[in-house]
Amino acid sequence: MTKRIPELYGSLVFNDKIMREKLPKDIYKALRKTIENSTHLELDVANAVAIAMKEWAVENGATHFTHWFQPMTGFTAEKHDSFITPVGDGQVIMDFSGKELVKGEPDASSFPSGGLRATFEARGYTAWDPTSPAFIKDGTLYIPTAFCSYSGEALDKKTPLLRSMEALNKEAVKMLHLLGKTDVTNVSTTVGPEQEYFLVDKELYKQRKDLIFTGRTLLGAKPPKGQEMEDHYFGSLKPRVAAYMHDLDEELWKLGIPAKTKHNEVAPAQHELAPIFDTTNVAVDHNQLTMEIMKKVADKHDLVCLLHEKPFDGINGSGKHNNWSMSTNTGKNLLDPGRTPAENTQFLVFLMAVIKAVDDYADLMRLSVASAGNDHRLGANEAPPAIVSIFLGDELTEVLDSIENDTFFGKHQKVAMDIGATVLPHFFKDNTDRNRTSPFAFTGNKFEFRMLGSSISVAGPNVVLNTAVAEALSQFYDELKDTPADQMDDAVHELVKRAILKHKKVIFNGNGYTDEWVVEAEKRGLPNLKSTPEVLPCFIAEKNIELFTKHHIFTETEIHSRYEILLENYCKTLHIEAKTLADMVKRDFLPALMSYSDTVTSAILKKKEAAGFACASETKLLTKLSGYYDAITDAEEKLEEYTEAAEGIEDFQAQADYYHETVIPAMEEIRSYADAAESYLPDEVLPYPSYQKLLFSV
């Protein structure tokens, strides 16, 4: 296997190596110029690339091509066309033109548009993104593309992401030139999204309506053991899981996805996969592919991969950590402090730009991870709170304190670790610990945005982060642009000092899980937006519309459309969950509870007939079961009433608020009774697999 990895890796990707081999030198150089400098691609270049791409794809077994795009559904979309072109006499040739490469025309009428277009208007366009390499999957050449309407509005997640990358590049290069780094011509953001997930047995999954329709369990009593012993975390891989992970790695490597780390997570049946960093739009494409491949490989192993943020109550949910940094075309990581961060002017400017961005646009950061699923996770013990704050660590906090107070910063000395056994190697520990409770943590040379839910596209959070940092750099540039070169160091020092004084309230190095932090955050004026309906109106706040329109990320119309789409998705998600729960209770759980109550009643009558009196314990059990039956029946009727009322609310914001404030509590009430009753039902009576079976059967 080890010898095969270099040959296997990227074998199904039209990458730079293949392009150098297949393309004429002048065409290759023109394409590289487009990729590296975001210049326009001429049609003759596209034609030459299309021919080479088709030949390579056919050599590797492809018969079709598709423009692969990311509509506002949160999933990917594709329409497959064959390479065949009839030439007469019943013959065909395999053909693919530059026009077919650069532009596609899927039907746009049924994708979410937030009112940007009427459903009877069908035309939409896909446009090739040459910065993300094409690949082959299941006999089809996949071409990553952007997706827009007939009138040019972005209908996808890739287009705003590419716009945000260009905005940050523009502002970062301007700032670096001001600081004397005139050799830098491009700054790109890089991302490494860690992906958490659950694996459950396929046959058990098929018996759970809630998992099938909603991705999470709406009912289910806690098993005797959950994650209390922490024995699953980084534990040895079970054979079935190890086999799955092995095949998953191979499939991802074929597609050039740099899967690096795999391990068991805290909760039983929970696992994690982490890739190596890549350019942001490529990393986003790779993560969308990763989620798809995870599910397909699981199916081959008679497993199901669950990507919901909270598939099981009472144990950890799944997140996705977005590791983000900025790098220059000269190979410099702009968030690398170097050996003396206090003296690293460039680092301090870009560090403070990120801190300012997160403080100024904390509401947008929170909004970028908002979903019905993530509402179950944020603020729980395994996830950051809904309050956006930044962890810097001791050394950087001391550096900023010294700048703020004009005091001397003593260089941190590397501390050797002495573990107490001479046979163990000596090594130096890092200058600061890691903080797993922080929503946005500095981890050495990057920031880790930890609020993302496991099923989310990482495009949205990176659009916000890129744009907010671009705005902070733009403001810094305006403050410094007229400063003489010989006064620049002092001017930067004063700028950083002002920024620290204004934005240090967002820095918090403590435990983000405590109630005390919630109180402290409120004193600091940090927003605590706990639910999706509460945070979504931030999208259309004046300051946020101004941010996105200034940097040409969204038009005001595109912003309002996305606000509407997010609200509609939230309402639809809760509607499906409420209807599924009502169906499970009426058709499955209550009949099972009645059946077992009948069994208990029969046993009581038999004993009474034989002994002349009823057993007190069995009578007590029957009373409990009857009480649960009545309570669940009443609660289910209320849920149906509330769900019907929600459907009648025409305003999406009001409807979302109603689902959150009325429907969700009704669902939770049903669950509390049903889960309590479930603990009395034997497995053979229970109408669905228990948590015990789901979590411990793989």
Protein Blocks (a to p, Z undefined) as FASTA:
>chain_A
ZZmmmmmnoplcccfklmmmmpcfklmmmmmmmmmnopacdfklmmmmmmmmmmmmmmno
pabdcdddddfkopacdddddfbdcebjhiacddddfklmmpccddfklgceehpacfkl
mbdcddddfkbccddeehiacdddddddfkopacbfklmmmmmmmmmmmmmmmmmmmnop
ambcbdcdddddddddddddfklmmmmmklmmnopafbdcddfblclnommgopacdfkl
mmmmmmmmmmmmmnopacfbdcddfbghiacdddddddfklmmmmmmmmmmmmmmmmmmn
opacdfbfblbghiacdddddddddddfkopafkbgbjblmlmmklmmmmmmmmmmmmmm
mmmmmmmmgcfklmmmgopakbccfbdcddebjmlmmmmmmmmnopacdddddddddehi
akbccddddfbdcdfkbfbdcehjaccdfkbcfkbcfklmmmmmmmmmmmmmmmmmmmmm
mpcfklmmmmmmmmmmmmmmmmmmmpcfbdfkbmklmmmmmmnopacdfbfklmmmmmmg
mklmmmmmmnomacfklmmmmmmmmmmmmmmmmmmmmmmmmmmmmmmmmmmmmmmmmmmm
mmmmmmmmmnopacfklmmmmmmmmmmmmmmmmmmmmmmmmmmmmmmpmblklmmmmmmm
mmmmmmmmmmmmmmmmmmmpcfklpmbdcfklmmmmZZ
